[in-house]
Amino acid sequence: MISIPPEIVEKRARTWADRLANGEVIESQSTVGGGSLPEETLPTWTLTLAVDKPNAFAKQLRQETPPIITRIEGDRVILDPRTVLPEQEETLLHILRKHLVGKNFE
């Protein structure tokens, strides 16, 4: 995952945004090693979702099976395609679609 070129990550993020008909694709940074190397980052592209209650939305995603782990920056939920295996993509999009359509973030 660390070796995926940023242009491939960008393409995946844009595909997600198109398939969800939601979100914005922005340049960002990924932390190498899931936090085990906190000083090391690499360029990436992310799908950002603007939702009314980002913390509640992220909590609902963490409670899914499988759990979806996001990060929050400002008032946006951030998903990094670099952290999702290709075979996990359909499940991710299905779960996101379910929660974005419901928009019930208690």
C-alpha positions as CSV (number, residue, x, y, z in Angstrom):
1,M,0.0,0.0,0.0
2,I,2.9,2.3,0.7
3,S,4.2,1.9,-2.8
4,I,1.0,2.8,-4.7
5,P,1.7,5.9,-6.8
6,P,-0.4,9.0,-5.8
7,E,-2.0,9.1,-9.3
8,I,-3.5,5.6,-8.7
9,V,-4.8,6.7,-5.3
10,E,-6.3,9.8,-6.8
11,K,-8.1,7.7,-9.5
12,R,-9.5,5.5,-6.8
13,A,-10.7,8.4,-4.7
14,R,-12.4,10.0,-7.8
15,T,-14.1,6.7,-8.6
16,W,-15.4,6.5,-5.1
17,A,-16.8,10.1,-5.3
18,D,-18.4,9.3,-8.6
19,R,-20.0,6.1,-7.4
20,L,-21.2,7.7,-4.2
21,A,-22.3,10.9,-6.0
22,N,-20.9,12.5,-2.9
23,G,-17.6,13.9,-1.6
24,E,-14.7,15.9,-2.7
25,V,-11.2,14.5,-3.7
26,I,-8.3,16.5,-2.2
27,E,-4.6,16.1,-1.8
28,S,-3.4,15.0,1.6
29,Q,-0.8,13.1,3.5
30,S,-0.8,9.5,4.8
31,T,1.0,8.6,8.0
32,V,3.3,5.7,7.2
33,G,2.8,2.6,9.3
34,G,-0.6,3.5,10.7
35,G,1.0,5.8,13.3
36,S,4.0,3.6,14.1
37,L,6.2,6.2,12.3
38,P,4.5,9.4,13.3
39,E,7.1,11.6,11.6
40,E,6.9,9.9,8.3
41,T,4.2,10.8,5.7
42,L,3.7,10.4,2.0
43,P,1.5,12.2,-0.5
44,T,-2.0,10.8,-1.1
45,W,-5.4,11.7,-2.3
46,T,-8.5,11.4,-0.1
47,L,-12.2,11.3,-0.4
48,T,-13.7,13.9,2.0
49,L,-17.3,13.8,3.1
50,A,-19.1,16.8,4.5
51,V,-21.7,15.6,6.9
52,D,-23.7,17.4,9.6
53,K,-22.2,15.4,12.5
54,P,-18.8,14.0,11.5
55,N,-18.0,12.4,14.8
56,A,-21.3,10.6,15.0
57,F,-21.0,9.5,11.3
58,A,-17.5,8.2,12.0
59,K,-18.7,6.4,15.1
60,Q,-21.4,4.6,13.0
61,L,-18.9,3.6,10.5
62,R,-16.6,2.1,13.2
63,Q,-19.6,0.1,14.4
64,E,-20.1,-1.6,11.0
65,T,-19.0,-5.1,10.1
66,P,-16.3,-4.7,9.0
67,P,-15.5,-1.5,10.9
68,I,-14.6,1.5,8.7
69,I,-11.9,3.7,10.2
70,T,-11.8,7.3,9.1
71,R,-10.2,10.5,10.3
72,I,-11.8,13.8,10.8
73,E,-10.2,17.1,9.8
74,G,-12.3,20.2,10.6
75,D,-15.9,19.2,9.9
76,R,-15.1,16.6,7.2
77,V,-14.8,12.8,7.3
78,I,-11.6,11.7,5.5
79,L,-11.1,8.3,3.8
80,D,-7.7,7.4,2.2
81,P,-7.9,4.9,-0.6
82,R,-4.3,4.0,0.2
83,T,-5.6,2.2,3.3
84,V,-8.2,0.1,1.5
85,L,-7.4,-3.1,-0.4
86,P,-9.1,-3.4,-3.8
87,E,-11.1,-6.4,-2.7
88,Q,-12.5,-4.3,0.2
89,E,-13.8,-1.5,-2.0
90,E,-17.3,-2.8,-2.8
91,T,-18.0,-3.4,0.9
92,L,-16.7,0.1,1.8
93,L,-18.8,1.8,-0.9
94,H,-21.9,-0.2,0.1
95,I,-21.6,0.8,3.8
96,L,-20.9,4.4,3.0
97,R,-23.8,4.6,0.6
98,K,-26.1,3.1,3.3
99,H,-25.1,5.8,5.9
100,L,-25.0,8.7,3.5
101,V,-28.5,7.9,2.3
102,G,-29.8,7.4,5.8
103,K,-28.1,10.5,7.1
104,N,-29.2,9.6,10.6
105,F,-26.1,10.3,12.7
106,E,-27.3,10.2,16.3
